Amino acid sequence: MKSWHLIQAAAGAALVAVPLQLSTSPAFAEDDTVTVSHYFTGELGQKGITEIFDAFKDKTGVTVEDSPIGHEDFKTGILVRAAGDSLPDIFSYWAGARTQFVVDAGNLASIDDMWAANDLDAIVAKSVADGATSYNDERYLIPFGYHYAGMFYNPKVMAEAGIETMPGTWDELLAACATLKEMEIDPIALGSKNRWPAQFWFDYLLLRTAGPDYRARLMAGEASYTDAEVKRAMGLWKDLVDAGCFAANSNANDWTQASDQVARGDAAMTLMGTWITGYWNGQDLKAGEDYDFFAFPVIDEGVPNAVVGPVDGWLVAANAEHPEAARKLLAWLVSDPAVQAKWAQVQGALSPNVNVDVSTYTPVMSRALDAVNGADAFAFNYDLATPPPVAEVGLNMFAEFMNDSSDIDALMDRTQKGAEDAFKE
């Protein structure tokens, strides 16, 4: 199984200033249509993606028949549609093991020809292209944006607690949590109602101790959840839980509710992807003033610095009814710098297009880009790094852990048995 969970950080890409007006694309037949389904709903960018699709129709005459699906429902719904040969022409999906899963099922069309025809090698950052777009030695995915998971915090709360330097080590994080608790402020908000927000804790704890190579083996089923490396990571997580670092009832809240806790000052920080900045910007919070971030702390010196996040992309169905219109839309979505800039602003995403002007980003997002560029490796988050049936086992484990962290050994035994069964599916 190929290591789709890792991509090297996108370093050294030259950034060129571009206008924010959408550029003109070649005119296509007015009766062209393309059917699209995606998970960019609600706070994840529905308004922005609709405006982008409308602009595509204005410029090209191609009608986009859009069928958005809620983020959680999309995960299973799109696989049901794939099994029933009823996929839209294109659909959004996460790079990594999830895309590998639908490639192996024969549900996707290769886009090698479109990639070459539009010279996307000169447009998409090489590290993103190498790590996220190719499966079984063919191109399948057009990257639309990618995210970085970091410790997002409320600067005013930290200042009031006397924390002027953000934690850079594990011991410093524990000390900051203790200080915040003395101030009767919840140190960390975690909205794990839908399970996936908890995965970033597992990801970083394992990456900061066992390192990317070990994690690759675990994600591929070549290591065990009963290994000492996994139990150590879970033990560190348990230390935080036992110290009361997490706000109560994490599994009762979703990620936006946890984000609201931080924005209100009820909690100091949350470990989340950069889409949180798009959510907060929509509430008129100001980057660097109302929110900021720091990198997940170092735990063991000498372990490669890996950052975590997803790459959102677009895929073409193998049986697409409008394959040419689909390819035209996808080429435009990634290659037009103004479209990419708009999406970065709307969703709090980093752009895979090397021609997007850095002035597009807020100061916080610029620093997030620097964090990615300075990392030794970029790791897809847990549910994108291991096959979907296995990811379900792990996500359930994270939720169970946040409900009851008292017996890690028994929890890891059950998780390993479930993972072994899931790898056979």
C-alpha positions, -999 to +999 in steps of 0.1 A: +000+000+000+015+033-010+021+060+016-006+085+006-006+099+041+025+120+036+034+149+014+065+170+017+059+206+027+053+231-001+085+251+002+101+276-020+071+283-044+074+317-061+043+338-054+032+362-080+008+391-075-025+387-093-057+407-095-087+396-074-111+399-104-119+365-119-100+362-152-116+354-185-115+318-197-122+306-232-158+306-242-175+272-243-209+261-258-238+278-239-256+245-235-227+228-217-236+214-183-216+198-154-231+182-124-213+187-091-216+175-055-195+187-026-193+191+012-186+228+012-218+237+031-227+261+058-197+275+076-174+255+053-180+278+023-214+273+007-218+309-002-183+312-016-184+281-038-218+292-052-203+325-062-174+307-078-197+284-098-218+314-109-187+332-121-177+302-141-211+302-158-208+340-165-174+336-181-180+303-200-217+296-204-213+263-187-241+256-162-230+241-129-258+219-114-247+220-078-258+194-052-242+203-018-244+177+010-236+183+046-201+174+056-209+143+078-236+130+055-213+133+025-188+108+038-212+079+035-235+093+009-209+097-018-198+061-014-234+049-016-237+069-049-205+054-061-217+018-054-249+026-073-231+041-103-249+074-097-220+098-091-222+133-104-197+144-131-174+157-104-173+157-066-152+171-039-131+146-019-102+144+005-068+134-009-052+103+006-067+070+016-102+081+008-094+089-027-073+057-030-104+038-019-126+051-047-097+048-073-093+011-064-131+006-067-129+018-103-152+048-098-129+075-111-116+088-144-079+096-149-072+132-155-036+128-169-046+143-202-063+173-187-033+178-163-009+179-192-031+200-215-034+227-189+003+225-178-007+220-142+028+210-133+037+247-136+007+258-115+003+233-086+030+233-060+051+202-066+049+188-031+011+190-032+010+174-067+033+146-058+016+138-025-021+143-032-029+139-069-015+106-081-028+072-073-016+039-089+007+060-110-021+081-126-035+116-118-070+116-104-073+145-080-074+183-087-063+200-055-086+230-045-071+240-011-053+225+018-053+231+055-029+231+085-040+220+120-026+241+148-033+253+183-056+283+177-061+305+207-076+337+221-047+362+226-067+383+251-073+353+273-037+343+272-026+378+281-050+380+310-035+348+323+000+362+320+010+338+293+031+359+270+051+332+252+030+304+237+040+268+246+067+253+225+072+221+245+050+196+261+060+207+296+052+243+287+018+233+274+010+215+307+022+246+326+000+269+306-030+246+312-023+247+350-021+285+349-054+288+330-071+265+353-060+286+383-077+315+365-109+293+362-106+293+324-109+260+305-075+256+288-086+235+258-119+233+239-126+201+220-158+197+200-157+160+193-194+153+188-187+142+152-155+123+164-131+137+137-119+168+157-103+145+183-081+129+156-057+158+156-047+150+191-039+114+183-020+125+151+002+150+167+010+130+199+020+100+178+040+121+152+058+141+179+069+109+197+070+079+174+075+100+142+062+100+107+077+066+096+061+047+124+028+065+119+029+055+082+032+018+092+003+021+116-019+037+090-010+009+066-018-019+091+019-027+094+021-017+131-004-023+160-025-002+182-012-023+211+024-012+204+042+008+231+044+037+207+007+041+204+001+035+241+026+062+250+008+087+228-025+078+243-009+080+278+001+116+271-034+124+259-047+108+292-024+131+312-041+161+297-075+146+304-066+137+340-052+172+346-086+187+336-071+205+305-101+199+283-134+217+287-162+194+300-185+174+278-162+175+247-183+148+229-215+169+233-201+198+212-192+201+176-161+220+162-180+253+158-192+252+194-156+246+206-145+275+184-172+297+199-159+288+234-125+301+224-138+332+207-159+341+238-130+335+261-146+306+279-117+285+267-082+295+258-073+273+228-084+245+205-065+222+181-082+227+147-076+232+110-072+265+094-108+265+082-115+278+117-100+312+105-127+313+078-153+306+104-140+333+127-135+358+099-172+353+091-179+365+127-158+396+121-130+384+144-096+399+135-066+378+128-038+384+152-060+404+175-090+382+183-073+349+174-039+335+166-022+301+166+010+283+177+024+250+164+017+218+183+045+216+209+076+195+206+076+164+228+107+145+219+137+163+205+151+149+173+117+136+160+110+151+125+087+180+125+055+169+108+025+191+103-010+177+099-039+186+076-062+177+048-061+185+011-095+191-004-098+182-041-121+174-070-125+140-087-141+131-121-165+101-121-156+072-144-190+074-159-194+112-160-221+123-185-203+156-192-166+147-190-153+176-211-173+202-192-161+186-160-125+189-170-129+225-181-144+234-147-117+216-127-088+231-147-103+266-141-109+260-104-072+253-098-055+274-124-073+307-121-054+327-094-083+349-086-106+318-079-079+303-058-074+336-039-112+339-033-114+304-020-085+309+004-102+340+018-137+324+021-126+291+036-094+299+054-075+276+030-040+276+017-038+275-021-020+248-041-016+274-069+019+288-068+007+320-085-016+332-057-003+364-041+007+360-004-013+392+003-044+371-001-037+356+033-043+371+067-012+375+089-023+343+108-027+323+075+007+336+063+023+322+094+004+289+089+019+288+054+053+294+069+047+265+093+039+242+065+069+254+044+092+249+074+081+214+082+099+182+074+067+164+064+030+171+058+008+143+071-028+137+061-050+137+092-060+103+106-092+097+087-075+105+054-044+085+061-059+051+067-086+033+046-122+044+054-133+012+072-102+014+095-107+052+100-142+044+114-126+021+140-101+048+151-127+076+151-149+055+174-119+049+196-112+086+200-148+093+210-148+064+235-115+077+249-129+112+255-158+096+274-137+073+295-099+073+294-094+050+324-082+018+306-060+025+276-048-011+274-083-025+270-092+002+246-062-004+224-069-042+224-104-036+211-091-010+185-065-034+172-090-062+167-114-038+149-086-024+127-075-060+117-110-068+107-114-035+088-082-040+069-097-072+055-128-055+041 
